[in-house]
Amino acid sequence: MSIVRAAGPGAVLRPRSREAVIGYIFIAPIVAFFAVFVGYPFLRSLYLSLSEWSGFGEPRFVGLDNFQFMVGDPVFWKAVGTTFMFTAATTILQTVLPLLLAVLMNCRWRGTVIYRTLLFVPAVISFVVTGVLWQLIYEPNLGTLNEALRTVGLDGLAQPWLADPHLVVPALIVVSLWQSAGLYMLIFLAGLQGIDPTLYEAARIDGAGPVQQFRRVTVPTLRTVTGVVVLLNLINGFKTFDLIYVMTGGGPNRASEVLGTYLYGLAFGNESGGTPSFGYATAISMVIFVLCMIVTLAQLRISRRAS
Amino acid sequence: MTTADTQVPAGRARPRSRPGPAWHSASTMRTRRRIWRSTGYLLLIAISAATVFPFVWMVLTSVRRRDTVFGGGIIPDEITFDAYQRSWSQLDYPSHFLTTLVITTITVAVVVALATLGGYAFAKLRFPFRNLLYVILLSTLMLPVTAIILPLFLQLRSLHLLGTRQGLILVYIGTSLPFAMFLMRAFFTTLPDELIQAARADGAGEFTIFRKIMLPLAAPGVATVVIFQFMTTWNEFLYAQTFLQNPDYLPLQPVLYTIVGQYSTDWPLMCASLTMSVLPIVLVYMRMQRRFVAGLTLGAVKS
């Protein structure tokens, strides 16, 4: 290892403060970018959520009016309901199935790498590609899903998947599961590989079968990993936007409207008759942010108490 | 898809219930094992097949003749690359592809450079308010994009950068930096402090220590960040859709978003466009799978 001697102009400073100066120089670009493109916009969001503004002139401070309006806004409550349903379903499915899949994958199989590679592919694809692809699959007349159902004689099951208000959310949940199962499975798999094999040996000696080993060894030792997966699922569920925006835009007739699509429509779309309600839209985005904060803090508390 | 997935619990349960009375005489450990294993393989293959099926279908549809898309078997009788040609000219594909590539390359380069510097400083250098600054930078990681997109829009407007690729690149850099820095910091923390102390004792300057000693050791971390950033920027949709209005400047994702409405009957064209947009990512993924997975799982476990 070659070590270059350098006695730059900073050499007059004492070593400690020299280190501090270099530290600040190193982080300066990040802090500057952060301040301009994350920090300041976020503070502005806080202010906007307490204002009324359609984009012209200056925002007018209205206190908690936006949140008061929210309480009486039926569309908001419908979006809340759909968001929670989507979040609950994806969280359960995208935790349980990836866990089982990871346990299966963790046994010795020929070609494990191939299965793992294939299962992970959807996670590297954009939401737009996923959305367009599944729109074609779900297409009622010529889409592959209905074609396949008709081919096997199940014509009665063929449905206008994304146009039926009762089916649209489950159909979206399936796409979400398809896209993220591989990612969560890999997180579980990393956790499984960290389990001490002697634990299983001990359980086997005590006469535990595969199911008991799973319940008594795998599930308890994976508690932290499971917590992380659940938390990620909850946050992604509350934040969900891209997939639904691309596939249904919140339709039909708001049946798949979630908080993200509603607020985007209020700010940039055709809600409220073409006049953007920036203040109200931002207030809704604050609700999403607070929901994410709450589950994160709850998870932190739970994991801290466990350890 | 659904059926394949819901089979998981059912399939797991089956071997458990098999060794009933009917099996009693024949059920040695060997046959039980064999049933276990074949069920497992069946499940793995079924689930993998269900996962890749949409992609296979996409590629197969993209090489069909336009008039033979519907009806008929899954495998096309005749293969043609007409749809790629149509997408190439009608969608002005090369220009959007190039725009995406340029935007992504610049973003990745700047993010990686700045995140490496910052990650090193937060991991290895001591300065006042270090922890406070770090917490502030990371506290916004779970901020939903929809929560800052509106002020970002206003920000770009007041900087006269709205509708420009430069503005979009700046937004990408600004919003990606905290997480990239977090990843780099994680890599630098694993490197031993003694290296730095020894170099300092030898009188090496701080920047020299960073560049000549620590950076080479953090190369795997840099590679992970490059890949992760490449993927997220290439796939980004919402900022591009909101901040760029000029159709000439659009990257691929917003263009792909519009094709369903525009070419609703030309499925080969749509599938060809999707296939081409996915190709770079899938190729990189296949070649550098380990880094990819490391980046994404680390990304996931950030909290």
Interface residues (C-beta under 8 A of the other chain):
Chain A: M1 S2 I3 V4 R5 A6 A7 G8 G10 P15 R16 R18 E19 A20 V21 I22 G23 Y24 F26 I27 P29 I30 V31 F33 F34 V36 F37 V38 G39 Y40 P41 F42 R44 S45 L48 V96 L97 L100 L101 L104 M105 C107 W109 I114 Y115 T117 L118 L119 F120 V121 P122 A123 V124 I125 S126 F127 V128 V129 G131 V132 L133 W134 Q135 L136 I137 L142 T144 E147 V174 L177 W178 A181 G182 L183 Y184 L186 I187 A190 G209 P210 V211 V228 L231 L232 I235 F238 K239 F241 D242 Y245 V246 G260 L263 Y264 A267 F268 F278 A281 T282 S285 M286 I288 F289 C292 M293 T296 Q299
Chain B: M1 T2 D5 V8 P9 R12 P15 R16 G40 Y41 L43 L44 I45 I47 S48 T51 V52 P54 F55 W57 M58 T61 V69 F70 L114 A115 L117 G118 Y120 A121 F122 L125 R126 F127 P128 R130 L133 I136 L137 T140 M142 L143 P144 V145 T146 A147 I148 I149 L150 P151 L152 L154 Q155 L170 V171 I173 G174 T175 L177 P178 M181 A198 A199 R200 D202 G203 A204 G205 E206 F207 T208 F210 K212 I213 M231 W234 N235 E236 F237 L238 T242 Q253 P254 L256 Y257 I259 V260 W267 M270 C271 L274 S277 V278 I281 V282 Y285 M286 Q289 F292 V293 L296 T297 A300 V301 S303
